[in-house]
Amino acid sequence: MRGIISAAGYVPHHRLDRSEIAAFFGAGGGKGTRSVASYDEDTTTLAVEAGRLALRDAGATAAPRSVWFATSTPTYVDKTNATIIHAALRLDRDAGAFDLGGGVRSGIGVLRNALLGGEAATLVTAADIRVANPTSPDEASSGDAGAAILVGDDSAGPVIAELLGAASATREFLDTWRSPGEAETHHWEERFAQTQFEPLAADAWTEALKDAGVTATDVTTLVVTGAHARSVKSVTKSLGAGVGAVAPDLATTVGHVGTADAALRLTAALEAAGPDEVIALVGLADGVDVLILRTTEAIADWHPSRTVNDQAAERPGNLAYAKFLSWRGTATVQPPNRPLPARMSASAAGRSVDWKYGFVGSKDRASGAIHLPPARVSYDGGNVDDSDPIPMADTQGTVATLTVDRLAYSPSPPVIFAVVDFDGGGRLPVELTDTTPDEIEIGAQVEMTFRRLNAADGIANYFWKARPVR
């Protein structure tokens, strides 16, 4: 049996209330909220966070033979972004890491290929950070998120949803586009896109049902995803007759998250499903792709640690619209009067990959002392080169003391530093994120999150920060 072993979504902590757009500019906006990636997050870090959840929920036996990363907003071109995800997730050295980017369709495309492939286990990741002109419909309707789906056969772990069938229908037409170097996406008139998507959806739907050996009445949940709300609505209406239910969207809480939308919506549907349910995923982007899956008995024993719907339902303090514009680079504000950070050293990073990307410390064999960062000489007993690596990324800690620095350089001052005592041993000064000076205090529980520290000379510098356990 081949299908999905585990799935997870990562919705950033921050939210923008759409009503603030109209209050600020007198135009645009809408109802509800949209998710917003923090100033220290990019599509790579979003994919890492989703991947961590997916692998954690899959259990100790999960060992992907490759990781694929789909995004329309990569941090790097030429350089492979998936290798950073590979390092942060501490995958085996012989596991491949590959990008599949550019078009929004790549998100459902890489999932389709993994489900139809023969690799024992493939980790499919996708993420997007959507940038749009202020007051534009895209600014309000879009959102930021990451998703990860572990695909494989029974040898890699219990399959919670098996692939029954798939189909695609492709036709070249100009619908949504963005030139290299542009930030904002352009759209052709929505009625034109609707006339293109509807017949393609009908063809792909018919072929997928035939390939799966089921009828529309067998479908328990229908998920339709796409950037054009008008096309999504019309296709949902045309295909929805006879199916059990149309999956609720995340439009009023998260927004459409581009390349990651198909995987995120499918993950939410799986989290709500029971055994022996048929889920149909329909993606509208430069054509139509349909995947039909049936959940297995194993889904009853699958307990996601942080569901998409729980994250979407979170109500943190809304982000000020001016800060949102600053984080997106739309509005430039005066930074602290301190020197900009120097670029990261490639050679130094290459010597400490496990620590920098995987947050792996060392544990002295004799005393059990944990060193962060790893050390050759133990502070307890002085033993030399007698330690084992110890992964710490999933270990929580307690804030022992903290300070608020309003002078250090940051794209979003002030900077909050804390000394964290980790459960089971180990202490490290670390920067805090996804919080404010008023929200954090000594004794607070924190967990680690992979973030982008800064960028200089076109080089993104990644490391781990701590955030409050919520």
C-alpha positions in Angstrom: 0.0 0.0 0.0 1.3 3.5 -0.9 0.0 6.8 0.4 0.4 9.3 3.1 2.2 8.4 6.4 2.0 11.7 8.1 1.1 15.3 7.3 1.5 18.7 9.1 1.0 22.3 8.5 2.7 25.3 10.1 0.8 28.5 10.4 2.9 31.5 11.6 2.0 33.0 14.9 1.2 36.5 13.7 -2.2 37.6 12.2 -3.2 40.7 10.3 -6.8 41.9 10.9 -7.9 42.7 7.4 -10.0 45.6 8.6 -6.7 47.5 9.5 -5.9 47.8 5.8 -9.0 49.9 5.1 -8.5 51.8 8.4 -5.0 52.7 7.3 -5.5 53.5 3.6 -9.3 54.0 3.4 -9.5 51.2 0.8 -8.9 47.4 0.5 -9.1 45.0 3.4 -12.0 42.7 4.2 -13.3 40.5 7.0 -11.3 38.1 9.2 -7.5 37.7 9.5 -4.7 36.5 7.4 -1.5 34.7 8.6 1.7 36.6 8.5 5.3 35.2 8.5 7.5 37.0 11.0 10.4 39.2 10.0 12.7 36.3 10.8 10.8 33.7 8.8 11.1 32.9 5.1 9.7 30.0 3.0 12.6 27.8 4.0 12.0 28.2 7.8 8.2 27.7 7.3 8.9 24.4 5.5 11.3 23.3 8.3 8.7 23.9 11.0 6.1 21.9 9.0 8.6 19.2 8.4 9.5 18.9 12.1 5.8 18.4 12.9 5.3 15.8 10.2 8.3 13.7 11.1 7.5 14.0 14.8 4.0 12.7 14.3 5.2 9.9 12.0 7.2 8.3 14.8 10.8 7.2 15.2 10.8 4.9 12.2 10.3 7.7 9.7 13.4 8.1 7.5 12.8 10.0 4.2 15.0 8.9 1.3 14.6 12.4 -0.1 13.1 15.8 0.6 11.4 18.0 -2.0 10.6 21.7 -1.5 8.1 23.6 -3.6 7.7 27.4 -3.4 7.1 30.3 -5.6 9.1 32.6 -3.3 12.4 31.0 -2.7 15.2 32.5 -0.6 17.8 31.4 -3.1 18.0 30.7 -6.8 20.9 28.7 -8.2 21.5 27.4 -4.6 19.2 24.6 -3.5 16.9 25.7 -0.6 16.0 22.1 0.3 19.5 21.3 1.5 18.9 23.7 4.4 15.7 21.9 5.2 17.6 18.6 5.0 20.2 19.9 7.5 17.6 21.4 9.9 15.6 18.1 9.9 18.8 16.1 10.4 18.0 13.7 7.5 20.5 11.0 6.5 23.4 12.1 4.4 22.4 9.8 1.5 18.9 11.3 1.3 18.5 13.7 -1.6 17.3 17.3 -1.4 15.7 19.0 -4.3 13.8 22.2 -5.1 10.7 22.3 -7.3 9.7 26.0 -7.6 8.5 28.9 -9.7 4.8 28.0 -10.3 2.2 27.6 -7.7 1.2 24.3 -9.3 4.5 22.8 -8.2 3.0 22.3 -4.7 0.3 19.8 -5.7 2.6 18.5 -8.5 5.4 17.3 -6.3 2.8 15.7 -4.0 1.3 13.9 -7.0 4.7 12.7 -8.2 5.6 11.4 -4.7 2.4 9.5 -4.4 2.9 7.9 -7.8 6.6 7.3 -7.2 8.4 4.2 -5.8 10.6 5.6 -3.1 10.0 4.0 0.4 9.6 7.4 2.0 9.6 10.9 0.5 9.1 14.1 2.5 7.2 16.7 0.4 7.4 20.2 1.7 5.8 23.4 0.4 5.7 27.0 1.7 4.9 30.5 0.5 5.0 34.1 1.7 2.6 36.1 -0.4 3.5 39.7 -1.2 1.1 42.1 -2.8 0.5 45.8 -3.3 -1.2 47.5 -0.4 -5.0 47.6 -0.6 -5.0 45.0 -3.4 -7.3 42.0 -3.2 -4.3 39.7 -3.1 -2.9 41.4 0.1 -6.1 40.7 2.0 -6.9 37.2 0.6 -3.4 35.7 0.8 -1.6 34.2 3.7 1.7 32.7 4.7 2.2 29.1 5.8 4.2 25.9 5.3 3.1 22.3 4.9 4.8 18.9 4.9 3.5 15.5 3.9 5.5 12.2 4.4 4.6 9.9 1.5 5.7 6.2 1.3 4.7 2.6 1.6 4.1 0.3 4.5 7.8 -0.3 5.0 8.3 3.3 6.2 5.3 3.4 8.6 1.6 3.0 8.8 -0.2 4.5 5.8 -3.0 6.7 7.0 -4.4 7.5 3.5 -3.8 5.4 0.4 -3.8 6.8 -3.1 -6.7 5.5 -5.1 -6.3 7.5 -8.3 -5.0 10.7 -9.9 -5.5 12.7 -13.0 -4.4 16.0 -14.6 -5.7 18.3 -17.3 -3.3 20.9 -18.7 -3.8 23.7 -21.2 -1.7 26.8 -21.6 -3.4 30.1 -20.8 -2.4 33.3 -19.0 -4.0 33.4 -15.6 -1.6 34.4 -12.9 2.0 35.4 -13.4 5.0 37.2 -11.9 8.2 38.1 -13.6 11.6 37.1 -11.9 12.5 39.9 -9.5 8.9 41.1 -9.1 7.3 40.9 -5.7 3.6 41.3 -6.6 1.5 38.8 -8.6 -0.6 39.8 -11.6 -3.9 38.3 -12.6 -5.9 38.2 -15.8 -9.6 38.9 -15.6 -11.3 36.3 -13.4 -14.1 35.4 -15.8 -11.6 34.3 -18.4 -9.8 32.0 -15.9 -13.2 30.5 -14.9 -14.0 29.6 -18.6 -10.6 27.8 -18.7 -10.7 26.0 -15.4 -14.3 24.6 -15.6 -13.9 22.3 -18.6 -10.4 21.2 -17.4 -11.8 20.4 -14.0 -14.6 18.3 -15.5 -12.2 16.3 -17.5 -9.7 15.7 -14.7 -12.5 14.9 -12.2 -14.0 12.2 -14.6 -10.6 10.6 -15.2 -9.6 10.6 -11.6 -12.8 8.9 -10.5 -12.3 6.4 -13.2 -8.6 5.8 -12.2 -9.6 5.4 -8.6 -12.5 3.1 -9.3 -15.0 5.2 -7.3 -18.0 7.4 -8.1 -18.7 11.0 -6.9 -21.1 9.6 -4.3 -18.2 7.7 -2.7 -16.3 10.9 -2.0 -16.6 11.9 1.6 -14.7 15.2 1.5 -14.0 17.5 -1.4 -11.1 20.0 -1.2 -10.8 22.5 -4.0 -7.9 25.0 -3.9 -6.8 27.8 -6.1 -5.8 31.5 -6.2 -9.0 32.7 -7.9 -12.0 32.6 -5.6 -14.4 32.9 -8.5 -13.0 29.8 -10.2 -12.8 27.8 -7.0 -16.4 28.6 -6.2 -17.7 27.6 -9.6 -15.6 24.4 -9.8 -16.6 23.4 -6.2 -20.3 23.9 -7.1 -20.0 21.8 -10.3 -18.1 18.9 -8.7 -19.8 19.1 -5.3 -23.1 17.5 -6.4 -23.2 14.0 -5.0 -20.1 14.2 -2.7 -20.4 14.0 1.1 -19.1 17.4 2.1 -17.1 20.3 0.9 -14.1 20.9 3.2 -14.2 24.3 5.0 -11.6 26.7 3.7 -9.2 28.8 5.7 -10.1 32.0 4.0 -11.1 34.0 7.0 -8.3 32.9 9.4 -5.2 32.1 7.3 -5.9 33.0 3.6 -4.7 31.4 0.4 -1.1 30.3 0.9 -0.1 29.8 -2.7 2.2 26.8 -3.3 1.5 25.4 0.1 -2.3 25.7 -0.1 -3.1 22.2 -1.5 -0.9 20.4 1.1 -2.2 22.6 3.9 -5.9 22.0 3.0 -5.3 18.3 2.5 -3.6 18.1 5.9 -6.6 19.8 7.6 -9.0 17.4 5.9 -7.0 14.4 7.1 -6.9 15.7 10.6 -10.7 15.8 10.6 -11.2 12.4 8.9 -11.9 8.9 10.3 -11.1 5.5 8.8 -12.4 4.5 5.3 -13.2 8.0 4.1 -12.6 9.1 0.5 -10.9 12.5 0.2 -10.6 14.3 -3.2 -8.1 17.1 -3.6 -8.6 19.4 -6.6 -5.9 22.0 -7.4 -6.6 24.8 -9.9 -3.3 26.3 -11.1 -2.2 26.4 -14.8 -4.5 23.4 -15.3 -6.2 21.1 -12.9 -4.9 18.2 -10.8 -7.0 15.8 -8.9 -5.8 13.3 -6.2 -8.2 10.8 -4.6 -7.3 9.1 -1.4 -9.0 6.7 1.0 -8.1 6.8 4.7 -7.1 3.6 6.4 -7.7 2.2 9.9 -4.3 3.6 10.9 -5.6 7.1 10.9 -7.4 6.3 14.1 -4.0 5.9 15.8 -2.6 9.1 14.2 -2.6 12.0 16.6 -1.2 15.2 15.2 0.6 17.2 17.9 -0.4 20.6 16.4 -3.3 20.5 14.0 -3.8 23.1 11.2 -7.3 24.0 12.5 -6.0 24.6 16.0 -3.3 26.9 14.6 -5.7 28.7 12.4 -8.1 29.2 15.3 -5.4 30.8 17.5 -6.1 34.5 18.2 -2.8 36.2 19.1 -2.7 39.9 19.4 -3.2 41.3 15.9 -0.1 42.7 14.1 -0.1 46.4 13.5 -0.5 47.1 9.7 2.4 49.5 9.7 4.7 46.7 11.1 3.3 44.3 8.5 4.3 46.7 5.7 7.8 47.1 7.3 8.3 43.3 7.5 7.3 43.0 3.9 9.7 45.7 2.8 6.9 47.8 1.5 7.6 50.6 4.0 11.2 51.3 5.1 11.6 52.5 8.7 14.7 53.8 10.5 16.6 50.9 12.1 18.5 51.1 15.3 21.7 53.1 15.0 24.0 50.2 15.0 26.1 48.6 12.2 24.3 46.2 9.9 25.3 42.5 10.4 28.3 41.1 8.5 27.7 38.3 6.1 27.8 34.7 7.3 31.0 32.8 6.9 30.4 29.8 4.6 33.5 28.0 5.9 32.5 28.5 9.6 29.0 27.3 8.9 30.4 24.3 7.1 32.4 23.2 10.1 29.3 23.2 12.4 26.4 22.1 10.3 24.9 19.8 13.0 24.9 22.6 15.5 23.9 25.5 13.3 21.2 23.8 11.4 20.2 20.8 13.5 20.7 22.3 17.0 22.8 19.2 18.0 24.8 19.6 21.2 27.1 17.1 23.0 26.7 15.0 26.0 29.6 13.9 28.1 29.6 10.1 28.5 31.0 10.0 32.0 29.1 12.8 33.7 26.1 13.3 31.4 26.8 17.0 31.2 25.2 18.6 28.1 27.1 21.3 26.2 25.5 23.9 24.0 27.2 24.5 21.7 29.0 21.1 21.6 32.4 21.0 23.2 35.4 18.8 23.1 36.2 19.3 26.8 33.5 18.7 29.4 32.9 21.3 32.0 32.1 18.5 34.4 35.2 16.3 34.9 37.3 17.7 32.1 36.9 14.7 29.9 38.3 15.3 26.4 36.6 14.0 23.2 34.4 11.6 25.2 30.9 12.7 24.3 28.0 11.8 22.1 25.8 14.1 19.9 22.5 15.0 21.5 19.7 16.6 19.4 18.0 19.4 21.3 15.7 21.0 18.8 12.6 19.3 20.3 13.6 19.9 23.9 11.8 22.5 25.8 13.4 24.9 28.3 12.8 27.5 31.0 13.7 31.2 30.9 16.3 31.7 33.7 16.8 35.4 33.0 16.2 37.8 30.1 17.1 41.2 28.8 15.5 43.6 26.3 18.0 45.3 24.0 16.6 48.3 22.2 20.0 49.2 20.6 21.1 46.0 18.9 20.3 45.8 15.1 17.0 44.1 14.3 14.5 44.5 11.5 11.9 44.5 14.3 13.3 46.0 17.5 13.6 45.5 20.4 15.6 42.3 20.6 14.8 40.0 23.5 17.6 37.7 24.8 17.2 35.0 27.4 19.3 32.5 29.1 17.4 29.2 28.7 17.8 26.1 30.9 16.8 23.1 28.9 14.8 20.2 30.4 17.3 17.4 31.3 20.3 19.7 31.2 22.0 22.3 29.0 22.0 26.1 29.2 22.2 28.6 26.3 21.8 32.4 25.7 19.3 32.6 22.9 17.1 35.2 21.1 13.4 35.0 21.7 10.8 35.4 18.9 7.0 35.5 18.5 6.6 37.4 21.7 6.9 40.9 23.2 8.6 42.2 26.3 5.2 42.4 28.0 4.4 38.8 27.2 7.5 37.0 28.4 8.8 36.6 31.9 11.4 34.6 33.9 10.1 31.1 34.4 8.3 30.9 31.1 8.4 27.7 29.1 9.9 28.0 25.6 10.5 25.7 22.6 13.0 26.0 19.8 12.2 27.2 16.3 14.3 27.5 13.2 14.6 31.1 12.0 16.5 33.5 9.8 18.8 35.6 11.9 19.7 38.1 9.2 20.9 38.5 5.6 23.9 40.2 4.2 25.5 40.2 0.7 22.6 38.0 -0.5 23.4 35.3 2.1 20.7 34.2 4.6 22.0 33.4 8.0 19.9 30.7 9.8 20.0 29.5 13.4 17.6 28.6 16.2 15.5 30.9 18.4 13.2 30.2 21.3 9.5 31.0 21.4 6.9 30.7 24.2 5.1 27.4 24.5 1.5 28.1 23.8 
